[in-house]
Amino acid sequence: MKIRVRGLDRKSKWRCGEFNGYMERDGKLLPTVYVPGETVYTIPDEKTIGLCSGKNDKNGKEIYSGDVLENKNGIRFEVRYGDYAMYCPVDGCMMENVGFYVVAEGFYEDMPLGPTHEYARIIGNVFQNPGLRVNSRYRCNAETGKGGEVWA
């Protein structure tokens, strides 16, 4: 299975392609991205690697974890990948999930990514614009269903 990722190379240029394992450079193991038709690039800062969600925004741009989206009402959402909690109306309780989700300031529940091509446009990412990162206090606690720093 090919995993599509994006990361900043040594020249701070985004490289989008397939995760290609690790390569040793200057005594360090660095993640690599293979860009078909080009080459393999090393990504010096692992924290800039974002997984491709497989979804696009309303302008057709691919959405990756770490991107910040905005809807028509001006609400901003940070795209994340990992553990998150959502309310299940059938079972009447909070349930833990793994996958892509969004968090937004002022909303204490994690939300699924949804049909982003209908409502969202990418306005930036948290790697190049750290001020866009959503405060972790807006994460939902699966046990209580209330805000908290469970999976910050």
Secondary structure, 3 states (H helix, E strand, C coil): CCCEEEEECCCCCEEEEEEEEEEEECCEEEEEEECCCCCEEECCCHHHCEEEEEEECCCCCEEECCEEEECCCCCEEEEEEEEEEEEECCCCEEEEEEEEEEECCCCCCCEECCCHHHHCEEEEECCCCHHHCCCHHHCECCCCCCECCCCC
